[in-house]
Amino acid sequence: MNLSRLRAALERRTERMTCNQVLLDSVDSTNSMGLRVVRSFFDRESLPPRTIVVAMRQDSGRGRLGRSWVSPSGQGAYLSLVAGMQGPDDVASLPLLVGVGLCQKISEISGAACRLKWPNDLMVEDRKIGGILIDCVSRGTVGTAAVIGIGVNYGTSRELSAVGGIAMAEIARELPDLPEVISQLVEALEEQLDHIGDIAYAAARYRDLSAHRHGDTLQYWTEDGIRRGVFTGFDERGFLILRGARGEIRLGAGEAIEEWTGERHES
């Protein structure tokens, strides 16, 4: 894939697409570049315009909890969307909407059911096909901006196999080329961001696509260490609800959690 083909694919969807684009052969990470964009506007006392950052390769791609993200050249969609936030409901609904938009589009493109593993993993056949990392930055009276980082596995590679991931090329019968896939993913994000701030909509859509089932045992991190709880559902604001030894726990999308394989619920 080259940048001219990517630019052409994005331009074919200009009715809904973000106008400001940063297209790169390689970058440390698209989120790091997005944060640099945010800070340059904050230094001028203004919120950044909506901007998309896309790279062919990331040299230091990152996921949650400091994990690295495998980013071989031309084998994945590596991008970040910079967007200004207008209030706490925007921030709360954002990770839910991003997950919904990407999950639906991956299912549409690949023909395989994609599900959302709390809070940020995109799963197909119980294997990770993509992930989301959102950095929110605030400055005084200027406001808050989010950098929405996305990695979706497109082609197979030794690096991906080594970490147990799955790629679109493994499951799709007819797969569009990578520039077209990237443009469709960005379009899906834009469509869901039309609902930014609508917590009820975001929570309902996320609930429908959740990979978790009643009775699944999940673990989460607190200041006192790892705790476990049994998944019982989501509340009306999209918080994940667990039943733990000390009662009910509600976790927002910014809190770390993963399935506890030592006691997996079967149904």
Residue pairs with C-beta under 8 A, 6 or more apart in sequence:
1 56
1 74
1 177
1 178
1 179
3 23
3 24
3 25
3 56
5 177
5 179
6 23
6 54
6 179
6 182
6 183
7 21
7 23
8 179
9 179
9 180
9 182
9 183
10 17
10 21
10 52
10 179
10 182
10 183
10 186
11 17
12 183
13 183
13 184
13 186
13 187
16 187
16 190
16 191
17 52
17 183
17 186
17 187
17 190
18 50
18 51
18 52
18 81
18 186
18 190
19 49
19 50
20 49
20 50
20 51
20 52
21 51
21 52
21 53
21 54
22 33
22 37
22 51
22 52
22 53
22 54
23 54
23 55
24 33
24 53
24 54
24 55
24 56
25 55
25 56
25 57
26 55
26 56
26 57
26 58
26 59
26 73
27 33
27 53
27 55
27 57
27 58
27 59
28 58
28 59
28 60
29 58
29 59
29 60
29 61
29 62
29 69
29 149
30 53
30 54
30 55
30 58
30 61
30 78
30 79
30 80
30 149
31 62
31 80
31 133
31 135
31 147
31 149
32 60
33 53
33 55
33 80
34 51
34 53
34 80
34 81
34 82
34 135
34 147
34 149
35 135
35 137
35 147
37 48
37 51
37 53
37 82
38 48
38 82
38 137
38 145
38 147
39 137
40 48
41 47
41 48
41 49
41 145
42 48
42 137
42 139
42 142
42 145
45 142
46 142
47 84
47 142
47 143
47 145
48 82
48 84
48 145
49 82
49 84
50 81
50 82
50 83
50 84
51 81
51 82
52 79
52 80
52 81
52 82
52 186
53 79
53 80
53 81
53 82
54 77
54 78
54 79
54 182
55 71
55 78
55 79
56 73
56 74
56 78
57 71
57 72
57 73
57 74
57 78
58 69
58 71
58 78
59 71
60 68
61 68
61 69
61 70
61 71
61 78
61 151
62 68
62 69
62 133
62 149
63 69
63 131
63 133
63 151
64 120
64 131
64 133
64 256
65 256
69 78
69 131
69 133
69 151
70 76
70 157
70 159
70 160
70 163
70 165
71 78
71 151
72 155
72 157
72 159
72 160
74 155
74 178
75 153
75 154
75 155
75 156
75 157
75 160
75 167
76 151
76 152
76 153
76 154
76 155
76 167
77 130
77 150
77 151
77 152
77 154
77 178
77 181
77 182
77 185
78 150
78 151
79 149
79 150
79 182
79 185
79 186
80 147
80 148
80 149
80 150
81 147
81 148
81 150
81 186
81 189
82 145
82 146
82 147
82 148
83 94
83 145
83 146
83 148
83 193
83 196
84 143
84 144
84 145
84 146
85 91
85 94
85 136
85 143
85 144
85 145
85 146
85 196
86 143
86 196
86 197
87 197
89 197
89 198
89 199
90 196
90 197
91 136
91 144
91 146
92 199
92 237
92 238
92 252
92 253
93 195
93 196
93 197
93 198
93 199
93 201
93 202
93 238
94 134
94 146
94 148
94 196
95 119
95 120
95 132
95 134
95 253
95 254
96 202
96 203
96 205
96 206
96 238
96 253
97 192
97 193
97 195
97 196
97 202
97 205
98 132
98 134
98 148
98 150
98 189
98 192
99 116
99 119
99 120
99 122
99 132
99 206
99 209
100 116
100 192
100 202
100 205
100 206
100 209
101 188
101 189
101 191
101 192
101 193
102 114
102 122
102 130
102 132
102 150
102 152
102 185
102 188
102 189
103 114
103 115
103 116
103 122
103 209
104 114
104 188
104 209
105 184
105 185
105 187
105 188
106 112
106 114
106 122
106 124
106 129
106 130
106 152
106 168
107 113
107 114
109 168
109 172
109 175
109 176
109 181
109 184
110 124
110 168
110 171
110 172
110 175
111 171
111 172
111 173
112 124
112 125
112 171
112 172
113 124
114 122
114 123
114 124
114 129
114 209
115 122
115 123
115 124
115 209
115 210
115 211
116 122
116 123
116 206
116 209
116 210
116 211
117 123
117 128
117 211
117 212
117 259
118 210
118 212
118 218
118 240
118 251
118 253
118 257
119 240
119 251
119 252
119 253
119 254
119 255
119 256
119 257
120 131
120 132
120 133
120 134
120 253
121 128
121 130
121 131
121 132
122 128
122 129
122 130
122 131
122 132
122 152
123 129
123 211
124 166
124 171
125 166
125 171
127 164
127 165
127 166
128 153
128 164
128 165
128 166
129 152
129 153
129 165
129 166
129 167
129 168
130 150
130 151
130 152
130 153
131 150
131 151
132 148
132 149
132 150
133 149
134 146
134 147
134 148
134 149
134 254
135 146
135 147
135 149
136 144
136 145
136 146
136 147
137 144
137 145
137 146
137 147
138 144
138 145
148 189
150 185
150 189
152 168
152 181
152 185
153 160
153 165
153 166
153 167
153 168
154 167
154 168
154 169
154 175
154 178
154 181
155 167
155 168
155 169
155 178
156 167
156 169
156 170
157 167
160 166
160 167
168 175
168 181
169 175
175 181
176 184
195 201
195 202
199 236
199 237
199 238
200 236
202 238
203 234
203 235
203 236
203 237
203 238
206 234
206 238
207 233
207 234
207 238
210 234
212 218
212 231
212 240
213 231
213 265
213 267
214 231
214 232
214 233
214 267
215 230
215 231
215 265
215 267
216 230
216 231
216 259
216 264
216 265
217 228
217 229
217 230
217 231
217 259
217 260
217 262
217 263
217 264
217 265
218 228
218 229
218 230
218 231
218 242
218 257
218 258
218 259
218 260
219 226
219 227
219 228
219 229
219 257
219 258
219 259
219 260
220 226
220 227
220 228
220 229
220 242
220 249
220 251
220 255
220 256
220 257
221 227
221 255
221 256
221 257
227 244
227 245
227 249
228 244
228 260
228 263
229 242
229 243
229 244
229 249
230 242
230 243
230 244
230 265
231 240
231 241
231 242
232 241
232 242
232 243
232 248
233 241
234 240
234 241
235 241
235 250
238 252
238 253
239 250
239 251
239 252
240 250
240 251
240 257
241 248
241 249
241 250
242 248
242 249
242 250
242 251
243 249
251 257
